[in-house]
Amino acid sequence: MAYEDPSIVQEWLDSLRELNVKVKKMFGCYCLYCDGQAVGWIHDSVMSLREVGLDYLPDDIKRPGKEDKIQELVIPFDYVRAEWLTKAVQDTADIRKTLN
C-alpha cells in the first residue's frame, strides 16, 4: 500500500489547523492524532474517523454497523473544508480521552 500524496495530507491538515493535530506514517496510511489521541487515518484521499457516535454529521457519511469489523466513518475529500469537520475531529479526540 502506497502512502497518500503529501499534498492531499497537507490539505486535510490545513483544514484542521486550529486543532492540535499531527500525522504519523503507519501501515501505508497516515494515522491522524488530535491532542495525542489516535482519531483516524488519511488514505486514498479520504479521512477515516473513528466512530464515536457523533450525531451532527451529514447523512451521506456512512456509519458502520455493529457487526462491521472496522468502526470508522469514511469522510470523502469533498468534505475537506466542511464546517463540521474540525468539531468532529476534536469531539472524537475528547471522547477517546474519556475511554482511555
N, C-alpha and C positions, 0 to 999 in steps of 0.2 A: 504494500500500500504506500503510495507516494504522499508526501506532505502537501498540504494545501499551498496554493500560490501565496507568497508573503503579502502581496498587495491586497488580497481578499481578507486575510487575517487582520491586516492593519486597518482595513475599513471597518471591520467588526469592532476592533479595539477603539478606533476613533469615535464610534457611536456610543461607546461606554466610558469615554474619557473622564467623566465626572466621578466615576467609581474607582475604588482601589482594586483594579484588575490586573492580571498578568496571565500569560500563557506559557506552557511548558510543552515541548515536543515529547510525545508519548504514543507508542503503538501506531505510528503512522498518521496520527492526528495531532491537534494542539489541544491540550487539556486547558480549560478556562477556569481560573481561580478568581474569586471575589472575596476580599477580606480573609484570605487564607483558606477559604473553603472551595473544594472542587465542585463547581456548579454545572459543568457541561463540557462539550467538545466543539471544536470547529473543524469541519471536514467536508469535502465535496461541496464547498461554497455554502454550507448550511451550519447553523448552530444547533446542537442538540443540548437542550437544557433539561436538567433533572426534573422529573415530575414531582412536585411538592404540593399540588392541589390549588394552584393559583386559579381564581375564578374570573379574571378580567381579560383573559387572552381571547383573540378573535376565534370565532367558531371554526375557521378553516385550519387552525392548528390542531392536528390530530392528537388526541390523548391516547396513551397506551391503555389497553385493557388490563384487568387484574391478572390475567393469565399470561400476558406478554412478559418475556424474559427481560427485555430492556425497558426500563421505566423512565423514558425520556421523551420530551416534546421536540419534534423536528421543526425548526424555525427556518423557512426559506430565506435566501439572501434578499428577497424583495422587502423583507421587514428590517433590514439593517438600520434604517433611520426611523423606525416606528416609535411613536411617543411612549408606548408602554414598555419597550424593551429594557431600558435602564432600570425601571422599577421591578420588572420581572427578575432580572439578574440579581439585584440587591435583595429582593424578598426571598429568592431561592437561597442565597448565602445566609441570610438571617435565620431562616427555618432550619437549614442544615446545621447551623451552630447549636441550635437547641437539641438536635438529635445526637450530637457527639458528647 
